[in-house]
Amino acid sequence: MNDLQHLQPAFRHYAMLSSEERASWIRQDRWIGYPRADQILKRLQELLSYPPRDRMPCLLLFGATGMGKTRIVQKFLRDNRSSFDEITGTTRVPVAAIQMPPTPWERDFYEELLIGLGTVLPAGMSSTALRHRSRTAARQLEVRMLIIDEIHSMLAGTFREQRIFLNSIRFLANDLRLPLACVETHEAKQALMTDQQLADRFEACELPAWQDDAAFAQLLASFASVLPLRRPSELRDPKLQKRIFSLTEGVMVRVCRLLEEAALRGIETGRERIDMESLTDDLTAHTLVSISDRRSRRVGG
């Protein structure tokens, strides 16, 4: 075995684990940092520390499905966890994060918020009572930011329901004097922007698909330095980079799944690396339906 110099020092011990342990580690969620994500995390942190004012600034993080928006949010939440003060017996929740309900109903929104805050949810409460309870709980827990993920689900409602929902989140932001961060697709961006008072507060931040360029090469190099394979992978090879980009079209979730499956195959076969031979037709077809479908269309064309 080599000295594992191809891996970052903090990850070399993982390569010494058994095949089963390494496979389990690869299948877990992990954070792979890159410049655009770091910029977004920095901006979220700035908003979190923003002093209360009447019209708080907000962030709209949008992009195609699978570009890693939710992973960025989860990373931010891990960096700003809830805390419990044993002396005062109080809990602080700096960031309240919820996933948008399937439909933009005001009642469902407040119920999701209360659940996200970890509070007891009595049955049979009216929308007005839920709104009041949400505001009270947020103040008690010293919430300083509200994140709504998958906000494009509001498109499932009627225009009237969308307006009521947008009014609700604007009211909450005004009342609690906290910034909003909304995560959505391109399609929902226009719907959110129809509320002019909200639109004037939001800073739009796009997470675009990767291009076949130096930034994509650096992303692949980052994967190569953390995946627990015992031999250096060839992810810096321009031909392999082009092949990966062609299969994934620069969509982050596809890149992650493809490299994870290739790493698992490298462990199973004893090759202990990712190279051009790793990306076999059966592996790419197995990884994601979207990749398999793209390959089929190329063959058919």
C-alpha positions as CSV (number, residue, x, y, z in Angstrom):
1,M,0.0,0.0,0.0
2,N,1.3,3.5,-0.8
3,D,1.6,6.3,1.8
4,L,-1.9,7.7,0.9
5,Q,-0.4,11.1,0.0
6,H,-3.2,11.5,-2.6
7,L,-5.6,11.9,0.3
8,Q,-6.0,14.9,2.7
9,P,-4.3,14.0,6.0
10,A,-7.6,14.1,7.9
11,F,-9.1,11.4,5.6
12,R,-6.1,9.0,5.3
13,H,-7.2,6.8,8.2
14,Y,-10.5,6.1,6.5
15,A,-8.6,4.3,3.7
16,M,-7.2,1.9,6.3
17,L,-10.6,0.7,7.3
18,S,-12.2,-2.5,6.0
19,S,-14.0,-2.6,2.7
20,E,-17.3,-2.7,4.5
21,E,-16.5,0.2,6.7
22,R,-15.3,2.3,3.8
23,A,-18.3,1.5,1.8
24,S,-20.5,2.6,4.7
25,W,-18.5,5.9,5.0
26,I,-18.9,6.6,1.3
27,R,-22.7,6.2,1.4
28,Q,-23.0,8.8,4.2
29,D,-23.7,12.5,3.5
30,R,-20.6,14.6,3.6
31,W,-19.6,18.2,2.8
32,I,-17.4,18.9,-0.2
33,G,-16.5,22.5,-0.1
34,Y,-16.2,24.7,-3.2
35,P,-15.9,28.5,-3.8
36,R,-19.5,29.2,-4.8
37,A,-20.9,27.3,-1.8
38,D,-18.4,29.0,0.5
39,Q,-19.7,32.4,-0.8
40,I,-23.3,31.5,-0.1
41,L,-22.4,30.2,3.4
42,K,-20.6,33.4,4.2
43,R,-23.6,35.5,3.1
44,L,-25.9,33.4,5.2
45,Q,-23.7,33.9,8.2
46,E,-23.7,37.7,7.6
47,L,-27.5,37.7,7.5
48,L,-27.6,35.7,10.7
49,S,-25.6,38.4,12.5
50,Y,-27.5,41.3,11.0
51,P,-28.9,43.7,13.6
52,P,-32.7,43.8,13.8
53,R,-34.3,46.5,11.7
54,D,-37.7,47.2,10.2
55,R,-37.0,45.8,6.8
56,M,-34.5,42.9,7.1
57,P,-32.5,41.8,4.1
58,C,-33.3,38.4,2.7
59,L,-31.6,35.8,0.5
60,L,-33.1,33.9,-2.4
61,L,-31.1,30.8,-3.2
62,F,-32.3,29.3,-6.5
63,G,-31.1,26.9,-9.1
64,A,-32.0,23.7,-10.9
65,T,-33.0,20.6,-9.0
66,G,-30.0,18.6,-7.8
67,M,-27.5,21.5,-7.7
68,G,-26.8,21.1,-3.9
69,K,-28.9,23.9,-2.5
70,T,-30.3,21.8,0.3
71,R,-26.8,20.5,1.2
72,I,-25.6,24.1,1.6
73,V,-28.5,24.8,3.9
74,Q,-27.8,21.7,6.0
75,K,-24.1,22.7,6.3
76,F,-25.2,26.1,7.5
77,L,-27.5,24.5,10.1
78,R,-24.7,22.3,11.4
79,D,-22.5,25.3,11.8
80,N,-25.3,27.1,13.8
81,R,-26.9,24.4,15.9
82,S,-29.4,24.9,18.7
83,S,-27.9,25.2,22.2
84,F,-29.1,24.7,25.7
85,D,-28.0,26.8,28.6
86,E,-27.9,24.6,31.7
87,I,-27.6,27.6,34.0
88,T,-30.8,29.4,32.8
89,G,-32.5,26.3,31.5
90,T,-33.2,27.9,28.2
91,T,-32.8,26.7,24.7
92,R,-31.6,29.0,21.8
93,V,-32.5,28.2,18.2
94,P,-30.5,30.7,16.1
95,V,-31.9,29.3,12.8
96,A,-35.4,28.0,12.3
97,A,-35.5,25.8,9.1
98,I,-38.5,24.2,7.6
99,Q,-39.4,22.4,4.4
100,M,-42.2,24.0,2.5
101,P,-45.5,22.0,3.0
102,P,-46.8,20.3,-0.2
103,T,-49.4,23.0,-0.6
104,P,-49.1,26.7,0.5
105,W,-51.7,26.6,3.2
106,E,-51.2,29.0,6.0
107,R,-52.2,26.5,8.7
108,D,-49.7,23.9,7.4
109,F,-46.9,26.5,7.2
110,Y,-47.3,27.4,10.9
111,E,-47.6,23.8,11.9
112,E,-44.3,23.0,10.1
113,L,-42.6,25.9,11.8
114,L,-43.7,24.9,15.2
115,I,-42.6,21.3,14.6
116,G,-39.2,22.7,13.3
117,L,-38.9,24.7,16.5
118,G,-39.4,21.5,18.5
119,T,-42.5,22.7,20.3
120,V,-45.6,20.7,21.2
121,L,-48.4,21.0,18.6
122,P,-51.9,20.9,20.1
123,A,-54.6,19.5,17.9
124,G,-57.4,21.6,16.6
125,M,-55.8,25.0,16.8
126,S,-57.0,27.7,14.3
127,S,-54.6,29.4,11.9
128,T,-54.7,32.6,14.0
129,A,-53.8,30.6,17.2
130,L,-51.0,28.8,15.3
131,R,-49.7,32.2,14.1
132,H,-49.6,33.6,17.6
133,R,-48.0,30.5,19.0
134,S,-45.3,30.5,16.3
135,R,-44.4,34.1,17.0
136,T,-44.3,33.5,20.8
137,A,-42.1,30.4,20.4
138,A,-39.7,32.1,18.0
139,R,-39.2,34.9,20.4
140,Q,-38.7,32.6,23.4
141,L,-36.1,30.6,21.4
142,E,-34.4,33.7,20.2
143,V,-34.7,32.8,16.5
144,R,-32.6,35.1,14.3
145,M,-33.2,33.6,10.9
146,L,-35.9,31.6,9.1
147,I,-35.0,29.3,6.2
148,I,-37.7,27.8,4.0
149,D,-36.5,25.0,1.7
150,E,-38.3,23.7,-1.3
151,I,-40.4,26.8,-1.4
152,H,-41.3,26.0,-5.0
153,S,-44.0,23.7,-3.6
154,M,-46.1,26.8,-3.2
155,L,-46.7,26.6,-7.0
156,A,-49.1,23.6,-6.2
157,G,-51.6,26.1,-4.8
158,T,-53.9,28.5,-6.5
159,F,-52.9,32.1,-7.0
160,R,-54.9,33.2,-4.0
161,E,-53.3,30.5,-1.8
162,Q,-49.8,31.7,-3.0
163,R,-50.7,35.3,-2.1
164,I,-51.9,34.3,1.4
165,F,-48.7,32.3,2.0
166,L,-46.4,35.1,0.8
167,N,-48.3,37.5,3.1
168,S,-47.8,35.1,6.0
169,I,-44.0,34.9,5.6
170,R,-43.7,38.6,5.1
171,F,-45.8,39.2,8.2
172,L,-43.6,36.8,10.2
173,A,-40.4,38.5,9.0
174,N,-41.7,41.9,9.8
175,D,-43.0,41.0,13.2
176,L,-39.9,39.1,14.4
177,R,-37.5,41.4,12.5
178,L,-35.5,38.5,11.1
179,P,-34.1,37.7,7.7
180,L,-35.6,35.1,5.4
181,A,-33.6,32.7,3.3
182,C,-35.7,30.9,0.7
183,V,-34.5,28.0,-1.4
184,E,-36.2,27.2,-4.7
185,T,-36.1,26.3,-8.3
186,H,-36.0,28.8,-11.2
187,E,-39.8,28.3,-11.8
188,A,-40.7,29.5,-8.3
189,K,-38.4,32.5,-8.4
190,Q,-40.9,34.5,-10.5
191,A,-43.8,33.5,-8.2
192,L,-42.0,34.8,-5.1
193,M,-41.0,38.0,-6.8
194,T,-44.7,38.8,-7.5
195,D,-44.8,40.2,-3.9
196,Q,-43.1,43.5,-4.5
197,Q,-42.5,44.2,-0.8
198,L,-40.7,40.9,-0.5
199,A,-38.9,41.2,-3.9
200,D,-37.4,44.5,-2.7
201,R,-35.7,42.7,0.2
202,F,-34.4,39.6,-1.5
203,E,-30.9,39.3,-2.8
204,A,-31.0,36.7,-5.6
205,C,-28.2,34.1,-5.5
206,E,-28.1,31.5,-8.2
207,L,-26.4,28.1,-7.9
208,P,-25.8,27.3,-11.6
209,A,-24.8,23.9,-13.1
210,W,-21.1,23.3,-13.4
211,Q,-19.2,23.9,-16.6
212,D,-16.4,21.8,-18.0
213,D,-13.7,24.2,-16.8
214,A,-11.1,24.7,-14.1
215,A,-13.6,25.0,-11.3
216,F,-15.1,21.6,-12.2
217,A,-11.6,20.2,-12.3
218,Q,-11.0,21.5,-8.8
219,L,-14.3,19.9,-7.6
220,L,-13.2,16.5,-8.9
221,A,-9.8,17.0,-7.3
222,S,-11.6,17.6,-4.0
223,F,-13.5,14.3,-4.3
224,A,-10.3,12.5,-5.1
225,S,-8.7,13.8,-1.9
226,V,-11.4,12.6,0.4
227,L,-12.8,9.3,-1.0
228,P,-11.1,6.5,0.9
229,L,-9.4,4.7,-2.0
230,R,-5.9,3.3,-1.5
231,R,-4.6,4.3,-4.9
232,P,-4.6,7.7,-6.6
233,S,-7.6,8.3,-8.9
234,E,-7.3,9.9,-12.3
235,L,-9.9,12.6,-11.7
236,R,-7.4,15.3,-12.8
237,D,-7.2,13.7,-16.3
238,P,-8.9,16.1,-18.7
239,K,-10.4,13.1,-20.7
240,L,-11.9,11.6,-17.5
241,Q,-13.2,15.1,-16.5
242,K,-14.9,15.5,-19.9
243,R,-16.4,12.0,-19.6
244,I,-17.8,12.8,-16.1
245,F,-19.2,16.1,-17.3
246,S,-20.8,14.5,-20.3
247,L,-22.6,11.9,-18.1
248,T,-23.7,14.3,-15.4
249,E,-24.3,17.6,-17.4
250,G,-22.7,19.4,-14.5
251,V,-25.5,18.6,-12.0
252,M,-24.1,18.3,-8.6
253,V,-26.2,15.4,-7.3
254,R,-25.3,13.3,-10.4
255,V,-21.6,14.1,-10.0
256,C,-21.8,13.0,-6.3
257,R,-23.6,9.8,-7.1
258,L,-21.4,8.8,-10.0
259,L,-18.2,9.3,-8.1
260,E,-19.6,7.5,-5.0
261,E,-20.6,4.5,-7.1
262,A,-17.3,4.5,-8.9
263,A,-15.5,4.5,-5.6
264,L,-17.6,1.7,-4.3
265,R,-16.8,-0.3,-7.4
266,G,-13.1,0.4,-7.0
267,I,-13.3,-1.1,-3.5
268,E,-15.3,-4.1,-4.6
269,T,-13.0,-4.9,-7.5
270,G,-9.8,-4.2,-5.6
271,R,-8.7,-1.6,-8.2
272,E,-8.8,1.1,-5.4
273,R,-9.1,4.0,-7.8
274,I,-11.4,5.9,-10.2
275,D,-10.2,6.0,-13.8
276,M,-11.7,5.9,-17.3
277,E,-12.2,2.1,-17.0
278,S,-14.2,2.6,-13.9
279,L,-17.0,4.4,-15.7
280,T,-18.4,1.3,-17.4
281,D,-21.8,1.3,-19.1
282,D,-23.4,-0.9,-16.4
283,L,-22.1,1.4,-13.6
284,T,-23.4,4.6,-15.2
285,A,-26.8,3.0,-16.0
286,H,-27.0,1.8,-12.4
287,T,-26.2,5.2,-10.8
288,L,-29.1,7.4,-11.7
289,V,-32.0,7.2,-14.1
290,S,-31.1,10.6,-15.5
291,I,-27.6,9.5,-16.4
292,S,-28.9,6.2,-17.9
293,D,-31.6,8.1,-19.9
294,R,-29.0,10.6,-21.2
295,R,-26.7,7.7,-22.3
296,S,-29.7,6.0,-24.0
297,R,-30.6,9.1,-25.9
298,R,-27.0,9.5,-27.1
299,V,-27.0,5.9,-28.3
300,G,-30.4,6.2,-29.9
301,G,-29.4,9.4,-31.6
